[in-house]
Amino acid sequence: MQTWDGPTIAATVFLVAEYLIKIWAIGVVPENRRPSSSNAWLLLILLLPAVGLPLFFLLGSPFINGRRHEIQREANQLMAARTDHLPDVPAGVDVPVELESLIHLNRRLTALPAVTSVNRGLSSDYAESIARMTASVERAEHYVHIEIYIVAWDATTDPFFTACAAAAARGVRVKLLLDHIGSRKYPGFRQLLPRLHAAGIDAHLMLPLQPWRGRWRRPDLRNHRKLVVVDGREGHMGSLNMIDSSYLVRKNQKLGRHWHEVTVELSGEIVAALDAVFAVDWYTETHQATPERHVDIGDRPVGGPVNLFQLVPSGPGFETEPNLRLFVNLMHLAQERLTICSPYFVPDESLLNAITTTAMRGVQVELFVSEQADQFMVDHAQSSYYRALLNAGVRIYRYPKPAVLHAKFFTVDDLVGVVGSSNMDMRSFGLNYEISLLGYGGDMVDELQRIAAEYREECIELTSEAWDERPWHQRYLDSVFRLTSALQ
């Protein structure tokens, strides 16, 4: 007869628990999750349950807390009610039927209609982008709303914050949201909030991780949006964080590594949409309303070439992935050329299929990326997709290292362009709060194509022959980190 001693009982309990975990995971993990993400989590849990299960409970939930979902739902209902009298596309603006259908989809998902506004200019120069934002703040009469993922008060950004302090001193209400985890690893973070408050700037953290204050949530959810609104009349958005282009990292400064960005300056009713996104995020983090509003959606723009714009916010507050749906559907519309610039290119199945199918249809597809991404895991994960892209006929242009091409935009033929904060990776589709600007007509698409032409001159095109020569260990790491990229 078998003796049930302590070690035997412990081994039996461990074995039973392991099988129960695996049985539970098979039935629970795939719910409301992409197949690639489900397979990655299941593989980790089934092979290493002691590691996979805690990570799944920490990082695996695809949802934020109920309060944030409720706020976003109520905000969408309020926006829909306030803009119910407006058509999807303003009267007198002719758009292709396929694009009109996509605009309707965007509005259904985000409650924001397309509007006519003025593009006051795109900038791919880092210092110029900050100078433009500074000039807008210097013109402020009533309020300044700022929402940026990474913020640091350094020598490069000092003119901007000095302008904010001067605006506050003359009675302008200056509000600032910055992401907690996104900003905290950079020099000066400990003194940042006190310094901002001392300057009269009402600054708050987005998605803070402060369990000692009862503020805890899934730690890898981030607010990645970048926008500035002044008096509801001037707006800025794009990929630029408010920090020096070296990100104040000694290694970057030693290597001469700088980030390259694209921002757009706007006026007209699209600024009200930017302000609405800020208002929801401000209320979510502070429980305070933002009564400032000087331009409403529906007001007509003045001055400069008029574009048709639609703002597409996305993130964990939206369960329908508006940015992914926008990107995929636009790519299927391409007939001649599709130009994509994305620093972190880790597509899901639908986006990869859209890009490769477009190339196989005979459309000229080009992808601009950094020669070496600033993040080791992302660099290998995105590299794992290059072979499929090259096989489909996609031309891959790599911006020479040590520079980091951080701009995020794409154009479809000569008609439609998208610019904003969203990368083409699974993090931006499911885990980050993002904003993207859809533009049609006017001059935004031409300016984006001009910037792409400048990049094309500086980039080195990746060939199939060169890619096949990379060493075996690089291929191995590419495959490993491709798998981990699906853990969301």
N, C-alpha and C positions, 0 to 999 in steps of 0.2 A: 504493500500500500504506500502511495506517495505521501511524503511528509510535507505539509504546507508550512515551511519555515518562513522567516521574514524575507529573505531574498527572493524566494519563489513567489510569495504573495506580491511583492513589489514589482517583479518582472511581469506577472500576469496583469496586474492593474495597469502598468505602463502600456502593455500590448493592447489591452482592451481600449484604453483611452486613445491610443494612437489610431486604432481602426474607427472609433467613434468620431474622432476629429476628421478623418478622411471621408467617412460617409456623410458627415454634416457638410463638409466643404463642397463635395460634388453636387449637393442639392441646393446650396445657398449661394456660393460664389458666382455662378453664371447669371444670377438674376439681375436684369436691367444692366448688363455689362457687355461690352464688345467681346466677340469670340477671342480675339487676340489677347485682350486683357484677362479674360477668364482663364485661358489656357496657361498664361504666365503665372497667375496667382495659384492655380491648381497645381502646377508643376512644383512651385516653391513649397506649398503646404504639404503635398504628398511626399516629396523627397525629404524635406526638412521641417516637419510639423512644429518642432520646438522653436524654430526661427520664423517660419512662414505665418503661423497663426497670430503671434503677437504683432507682427508687422501688418497683417491684414486688418486687425482691429484698430491699429494706430493710423494706417494710411489707406486702407482699402475701401472705406466707405465712400461711395460716389456722391454723397450728399453733404451739404452744410446743415447747420441747425435749423429747426423749423421756423424760428423767428425771422431769419434772413430770407427764407423762401416766402414767408408771408408778406414781408415788406416789399419784396420785388413783385409779388403777385398784385398787391394793392396799388403799387406804383404803376404797373402796366394798365390796370383798370382805370386809374385816374387819367393817365396819359391818353388812353383810348377815348375816354369820355370828352377830354378837352380838345381832341383833334378829330372827333367824329364827323364834323362838318366838312373836313378836308378830303379830297379824293386821294387815292394812292399816289397819283402823279398830278402835279398842278395843271390846271387848265391851260391849254395853249402850248404845252410841251409835248412833242411827238417823240415817242420811244419805240423801238422794236417790240413786237408782241412778246417775244421770249423774255426780254428784259422787264417788261411791265409785269409779267407773271412772277418773276423773281422779286421785284419790288413788293408785290402783294404778299409773297411769302415772308419776306423780311418784316413787313408790317404786322403780319399775323403773329410772328414769333416775338417781336419786341415792342409793338404798339406804336412805332415811329414811322410816319409817312415820308415819302420823298419830298424835298423842298428845293426851291431855287435860291441860290446864294452865290457869293463872290469868293473866288479863290484869290487871296491877296499875295500868293506866292509860295512855292515850295522851296525849301532850302536843304542842301546836303552838306552845308558847312556848319560844323559844330558851334563855333564862336558866333556865327551869324544867327543861328537859331536862338541862342540864349539872348543875343542882343535884341532880336525882334520881340521876344517875350518881355524883356526889360523895358523896351520902348512902350509896349502896350500898358504895362503897369504904371509907367510914368504918366500916362494919359488918363489913368483911372480917376473917376469922380465919385463913384458910389461904392463899388465892391470889386474884389478880386477873388476868384475861386481857383485853387490850385490842387490838382490831384496827380501825384507822380509816384511811381513805384520806388525808386531809389533817390534819396535826397541827402546831400551833404553841403554844408556851408564852407566852401573852400575859396581859393583865390580866383578860380574860374567862375564860380557861381555868385561871388560876393556882389557884383553889380546888380544882379537880379534881386537878391535878398535886401540889399541896401535900398533899392527902389521900393520893395514891399514895405520896409520899415518907414520910409519917407511917406508912402501912401497912407499907412496907418496913422502916422503923426498928423496928417492933415484931415483925418476923419474918415478915410476910406476903410471899409470893413474887409479885412484880409483873412481868408480862411484857407488852411492848408491841410491836406491829407497825404500821409506818406506810409508806405508799407513797412510794418515792423521788422519782419525777417529780412525783407529786401534791403533795408537801410542799415540795420544794426551792425553789420560786419565791417563797415567802413570807418576810417578815422574821424573822430569828433562826434560820434553818435551819442555818447553819454551826455555831452554838453549841448546837443542840438536842440532838443525841446525847450530847455530853459532859455537858451539864447534866442530862439524864435519867439517865445512868449515875452521875453524882455523887450523885443523889438516891436511888440504890439501885434504880432501875428498869432491868430487863433489856430494852433496846430494840434492835430490829433493823429494817433496811429491807426492804420487800417489792419484788420485781422490780427490784433495783438495776441501774443502768447504770454499771458501773465497769470498762471494758475493760482499764485498767491493772492490775486485779486478776483479770483473766480472767472477769469477770462481764458478759456481753453477751447480749442477746436482742432480739427484735423490740421496738423502742423504744415503740411505741404500745399495747402490752399493759399493762394496769394492774390493780391489785387495788383495787377500788372499794368493798369491804365496810366496814360500820361496825357494830361490836358490842363489848359489854362484858359479861364474865361474872365474877361474884364467888362464890367458893366452890361453884360448880356449882349454886347455889340461886337466885341473882338474875341476870337477864339484861336487857340493853338492846340495841335495834337500831333502825334507821330510816335517815333520810337525812342526819343531822347529822354534820358534820365537827368535830373538836375544835379550833376556831379561832374568833376573834371573828366576829360576824355580818356585819361589814363586810369580812371577809377581809383586813383590815389594809392595804387598798389605798387610797392617798390619794384617788384619783378617786372611789371608792365613798363614802369618808367625806365628801368635799366635796359629793357629790350627795345624801347621806343614804340611800345604797343599802344595804339589809340583806337577808340571806337568811332565808327563812321555811321552817321544817322541821317534820317530824312524826317522833316517836320513840315506841316502845312499851316499857314495862317489863313483864317476865315473871317468873313463878316456876313451878316444877314441872318435869316431865320434858322440856319443850321446851328448857329451858336446857342439858340434856345434848347436844341436837342442835347448839345454838350452839357449845358447847364442843368438839364433835367437828370442826366446821368450823375453829375456831381451831387445834386440835391438828394438823390436816393442813397448814394454812398455816405454822404454826410449824416443823414438821419440814421442810417444803419449803425454808424460808429458812435455818434454823439447823442442820439435821441432828441436832436434839435432840428427844427425846420429851418429852411433858408428862404426867408420872405423876399429876398432881393430878386427882382425879375423886371427887366426893362424892354425886352423884345420877346414877343410870343411867336410860336410856330404859326406860320401863315402870313407874317409880315414880309413884305417884298424887299429884296436887296436893292442897294443903290451903289453905283460906282464899280467899274471893272467888268470883265467878262463874266457872264452869268453861267453857272454850272448847275446841273441837277445833282443834288446830293441826298444821300440817305445814310444816317448814322446807324450802325449795327452793334449794339452792346452785346456782350456774351459773358458767360462764366457760370460758376456753380449755382447762382441764383436762377439761371435759365436751364431747364431740364432738356431743352430741345437742340442744343448746340448750334445757335444761329450762325456763328462764324464759319463752322465747318460746312454747313448746308450752303451758305453763300459761296464759299470758295469752290466747292465741287460743282455746283450748278453753273457758275460763271465759266469754269474751264470747259465744260461741255459745249458752251456757246461759241468757243473760238473757231474761226474759219481760216485765218491766215497766220497769226502769230500770238503766242502766249509767252509773256515775259514774267518771270517770278524772281523775287529777291527775298530770301529768308535766311537769317543767320542760323536758325536751328530748324533743320528740315528732317522731321521724323514723322512721316505721314501715317495715317491709319489706312486700312485697306481701300476705303472708298476714295480717298484723295489720291493715293498712289495709282489706282485704276483710272481715275479721271485724267491724270497727267499723262500716263503712258498711252492710254487710248487716244487722247488728243494728238499725241505725237504720231501714233500709228495711222491716224486718219490723214496724215500728210501736213498737219499744221506744224509750223516751225516753233518748237518749244525750247526755251532757254531758261536755265536756272543759275542764279548768282548766289554763291555761298563763300564763306571764308576758306582760304586754303587750310587753315587750322583753327577750329573753334576754340573759344576761350575755356570751354568746359570739356574735360577729358572724356567723360562718359558720353556726352552728347556728340562729340567729334567722331567717336567710333560708331555710335548708333546711327547717325545720319550717313556715315560712309557706307554702311551696310546696304543702303538703297541705291548706291550709284550704279552698280552693275545692271540692275533692272532698268534704270533710267537710260543708261547708255545703249542697252539692247533695243529699247523702244525708239531710239533716235533723238533723245533729249540731249541738247548741248549744255554741258556743265562748265560754267566759268568760275574759277576760284580766285578770290581777291587775295593778293600776295600777303603772306604773314610777314611781320608780326601784327599787321593791322587786323582789326575785327570788323567785318562788315555786318553791322547791327540793324541796318535799314530793313523795313518790312513793307513790301508793296508788291503788286502785280498788275499787269495790264492785259487786256483781251483785245486783240486787233488794234484798231485806232479809236475805239469807241468807249471802252469802259476801263476804269482803274479803281484799285482799292489800296488804301494806305492806312496805317494805324499802328497799334501796339502788338497785334497778334502774330506770333510765329506760326509756321506750318508744322506744328508738332502736337502730339497728343496731350501735352501739358496745357497748351493754349486752348485746345478744344474742350477740355473737361475740367481742368483744375484752376486755371487763372481767370480772373475778371479781366476782360479785354474790351477795346473799342476799335471798330474798323469803319472807315469812311468809304462808301461807294460813290463814285463820281462818273457822270456821263455828260458829254457835250462840253462846251466851254473850253478851258485850257489846261485842266489838271492832268489829263491823260498825256498831252503833249509834253508837259513838264516832267512827268514820271519817265517817259520814254527818253527824254534828254538826259536825265540822270542815269538811266540804264546804259545809254550810249557811252557816257563818261566811264562807268564801271567796266564796260566791255573793252575799252581801250587800255585799262590798267590790269585787267584780269589775265590769267593764264588758263586756256581751255584744256580741260581734262580729256585725254584720249583713251580709247579702249586699251591700246597697247601699253600705255603708261600705267593704267590701273591694274592690268594683269601682272605687272612686274612687282607689285608690292609684296613684302615678305609674308610668310605663312602666319607669323604671330600677330601681325596686324589684322589679317583676315579673321583669325580666331577671336580677337578682342572685339572686332566689328560684330560678329555673330552673338557673342555674350551680351554686349550692351544693347544690341537690338532687342534681345529678349527682355532685359530689365526695363527698357523704355515703355513696355506695355503694362507695367505694374502700376495701374491707377484705378 
